[in-house]
Every structure is written in C-alpha cells, then in structure tokens.
Amino acid sequence: MDTKALWNLSYGVYVVSTVDVDHENRPTGCIANSAMQVTYDTIAVSINHENYTNQCIKKSKKFALSILGEKVDDNIIPVFGFQSGREIDKFEGVKTEKVNGLDVVADSTGYIVCDVDDILETETHTVFLGKITDCGLLKDEPVMTYEYYHRVKKGKSPKTAPTYIEETATEEGLAYKCTICGYIYKGDLTKEPDDYVCPLCKQPKSVFVKL
Ligand SMILES: Cc1cc2nc3c(=O)[nH]c(=O)nc-3n(C[C@H](O)[C@H](O)[C@H](O)COP(=O)(O)O)c2cc1C
C-alpha cells in the first residue's frame, strides 16, 4: 500500500463553526480540511472525537463552514487549527457575520450553514452530515486549497486532523519539533530570542523538543 496516493486527494481549508451551548451559546469551532458536498443539499465534515468542536456540534446540532481564501488573516489557522475552544474563546477579536444563529468568519470567501441531519461514527472521528440551510459569498479571492496551505504557507496539520502524517527531521544538523503543532525548526533554537514563538501555532519556545 502506497499511502502517498492519499496526498493526491484535493481539499479546501475551512473554519467549522458552531455554538457552545454550555458557555452561553458563544461561537466556537476548528479548522477542517475534510469537508465535502455529498448531495445537492448535504455537506459532510469529519471531526475528531478529541476536538471540542465535536461535542459542541453534537449539542447544538448545527455547524457552518467558512471557506478560507489564500489571503486569510495569518492568525485564523493557528488559533482555530492548533488551539482548543476548551481553553480559549477563539472568536474573540474575529470579525464575523451571523447567519442562522451561527458566526461565520467575515474574512473568508463564503460560507455554508447546515443543520445536522445524521452522523457516522468512526473509531477516531465523527462524520457529520449537514443539510444546507443557507450559503453565500463574501470575499472575491482564490480559495485556499489544502495543497496551497502545505506548499505555499508551509503549514502543518495536527494529530487530530484525519490527514495527519508524522513528520521527522531527516536532514543532518540541529532540529526541534513543536510539540503542539508538529512544526519543525531547523537550526539552533537556543539562538532565538526568549520571546520566540512557533510561527504556526504561536506557542512559546518552551514547547519545542530537540530531535
Ligand atoms: C490544515 C488543518 C486541517 C485540519 N483538518 C481537520 C479535520 O478535517 N478534522 C478535524 O477534526 N480536525 C482537523 N484539524 C485539527 C483541528 O482544527 C484542531 O485539532 C483544533 O485545535 C481543534 O480545536 P477544538 O478543540 O476547539 O475543536 C485540522 C487542522 C489544520 C491546521
């Protein structure tokens, strides 16, 4: 089996938002690439059991996809893709539009809002099937593909992403790995200033381990 074939699948990059009914209905959500249209009015999205967004969608029974563009604000993916709504209010300071009671990211190319119609449990992820209740366009900009995220933005995926692939330093020399997002720093991290933060997940130097 050559798992590299899986890398040839195409995806977009989305903020999957919902409401946190246990915290005064505040908005929360995470980054997902594993979303697709499965019928003319149904979207499927796969969310890891460990992600807080999973339990929030199960309670609220609705979710929205904000379809990110290539020029999306640099903070959106680190905050929504590498931190948890258990610990922080991810939408604080994020400009949103309210659609059917859900917050969608204003700095996105468009949105699709769904009511959960059915779920499918796998060992690690819940696949939510959502009936589209509204959708619309926001910014006119090329959409960010998962391939663009990796190739141009040099982005990584955390272990909870279905498409996660373990990365190790293969080149000779010093390297450090961010234990939060998996980012590999090549070189001597000790020479970076004390306030150095991981360029992807914005966590401090202390979360890096030497490889
Ligand atoms: C590019 C990218 C793609 C991701 N795709 C998925 C996905 O499809 N499904 C998923 O469950 N998590 C995915 N993740 C991981 C979640 O966004 C991440 O674990 C997040 O911190 C969960 O936040 P939460 O605990 O607030 O739900 C992805 C992350 C990145 C950066």
The ligand as a Tripos MOL2 file, in Angstrom:
@<TRIPOS>MOLECULE
LIG
   31    33     1     0     0
SMALL
NO_CHARGES

@<TRIPOS>ATOM
      1 C1         -4.9090   22.4050    7.9760 C.3       1 LIG1
      2 C2         -5.6510   21.7180    9.0950 C.ar      1 LIG1
      3 C3         -6.6390   20.7880    8.7900 C.ar      1 LIG1
      4 C4         -7.3650   20.1600    9.8040 C.ar      1 LIG1
      5 N1         -8.3570   19.2970    9.4810 N.ar      1 LIG1
      6 C5         -9.0980   18.7380   10.4640 C.ar      1 LIG1
      7 C6        -10.2260   17.9320   10.1300 C.ar      1 LIG1
      8 O1        -10.5790   17.7560    8.9700 O.2       1 LIG1
      9 N2        -10.9130   17.3710   11.1530 N.ar      1 LIG1
     10 C7        -10.5700   17.5590   12.4620 C.ar      1 LIG1
     11 O2        -11.2180   17.0110   13.3410 O.2       1 LIG1
     12 N3         -9.5160   18.3440   12.7910 N.ar      1 LIG1
     13 C8         -8.7960   18.9520   11.8330 C.ar      1 LIG1
     14 N4         -7.7680   19.7660   12.1590 N.ar      1 LIG1
     15 C9         -7.3900   19.9070   13.5660 C.3       1 LIG1
     16 C10        -8.2710   20.8520   14.4040 C.3       1 LIG1
     17 O3         -8.5180   22.0650   13.7350 O.3       1 LIG1
     18 C11        -7.5250   21.1330   15.7380 C.3       1 LIG1
     19 O4         -7.3190   19.9210   16.4310 O.3       1 LIG1
     20 C12        -8.2260   22.1630   16.6290 C.3       1 LIG1
     21 O5         -7.2720   22.6550   17.5530 O.3       1 LIG1
     22 C13        -9.4100   21.6140   17.3870 C.3       1 LIG1
     23 O6         -9.9650   22.6570   18.1510 O.3       1 LIG1
     24 P1        -11.1770   22.4390   19.1710 P.3       1 LIG1
     25 O7        -10.6630   21.5850   20.3100 O.co2     1 LIG1
     26 O8        -11.5400   23.8350   19.6330 O.co2     1 LIG1
     27 O9        -12.2760   21.7700   18.4310 O.co2     1 LIG1
     28 C14        -7.0580   20.4420   11.1640 C.ar      1 LIG1
     29 C15        -6.0810   21.4030   11.4720 C.ar      1 LIG1
     30 C16        -5.3700   22.0280   10.4490 C.ar      1 LIG1
     31 C17        -4.3190   23.0450   10.7980 C.3       1 LIG1
@<TRIPOS>BOND
     1     1     2 1
     2     2     3 ar
     3     2    30 ar
     4     3     4 ar
     5     4     5 ar
     6     4    28 ar
     7     5     6 ar
     8     6     7 ar
     9     6    13 1
    10     7     8 2
    11     7     9 ar
    12     9    10 ar
    13    10    11 2
    14    10    12 ar
    15    12    13 ar
    16    13    14 ar
    17    14    15 1
    18    14    28 ar
    19    15    16 1
    20    16    17 1
    21    16    18 1
    22    18    19 1
    23    18    20 1
    24    20    21 1
    25    20    22 1
    26    22    23 1
    27    23    24 1
    28    24    25 2
    29    24    26 1
    30    24    27 1
    31    28    29 ar
    32    29    30 ar
    33    30    31 1
@<TRIPOS>SUBSTRUCTURE
     1 LIG1         1 GROUP 0 **** ****
